Amino acid sequence: MSKERLRELLAELSTELHSASDVDDDTRELLGQLHDDIDRLTGEEHASAVDRAKSLESRFAANHPVAERIAREFADLLAKMGI
């Protein structure tokens, strides 16, 4: 269930960002890397996925409150899974 929720949250986050016109290229690249991290997850620890999710959360804090909430939930879920 947790991996399914990660994919759902990632899809929500992607949708939110694709509708925003003021998201910079670095942030879009970071989201792409997070997608790659999740695709590679096999149950082993993968700290970079949590780091990237937290980085996205902090970038969204001021201008994208919905994306910030999704990124925070994403990072929390990864941490709870021990990833």
ChimeraX attribute file (.defattr): number of C-alpha atoms within 10 A of each C-alpha:
attribute: neighborCount
match mode: 1-to-1
recipient: residues
	/A:1	5
	/A:2	11
	/A:3	15
	/A:4	9
	/A:5	13
	/A:6	17
	/A:7	15
	/A:8	14
	/A:9	18
	/A:10	20
	/A:11	14
	/A:12	16
	/A:13	20
	/A:14	18
	/A:15	12
	/A:16	14
	/A:17	20
	/A:18	12
	/A:19	9
	/A:20	13
	/A:21	7
	/A:22	10
	/A:23	15
	/A:24	11
	/A:25	9
	/A:26	9
	/A:27	16
	/A:28	15
	/A:29	11
	/A:30	16
	/A:31	21
	/A:32	13
	/A:33	16
	/A:34	20
	/A:35	17
	/A:36	12
	/A:37	17
	/A:38	17
	/A:39	10
	/A:40	11
	/A:41	13
	/A:42	11
	/A:43	10
	/A:44	10
	/A:45	14
	/A:46	17
	/A:47	13
	/A:48	13
	/A:49	24
	/A:50	23
	/A:51	15
	/A:52	21
	/A:53	25
	/A:54	18
	/A:55	18
	/A:56	23
	/A:57	23
	/A:58	14
	/A:59	17
	/A:60	20
	/A:61	14
	/A:62	9
	/A:63	12
	/A:64	17
	/A:65	12
	/A:66	16
	/A:67	23
	/A:68	22
	/A:69	15
	/A:70	23
	/A:71	27
	/A:72	20
	/A:73	18
	/A:74	24
	/A:75	23
	/A:76	15
	/A:77	18
	/A:78	22
	/A:79	16
	/A:80	10
	/A:81	13
	/A:82	13
	/A:83	18
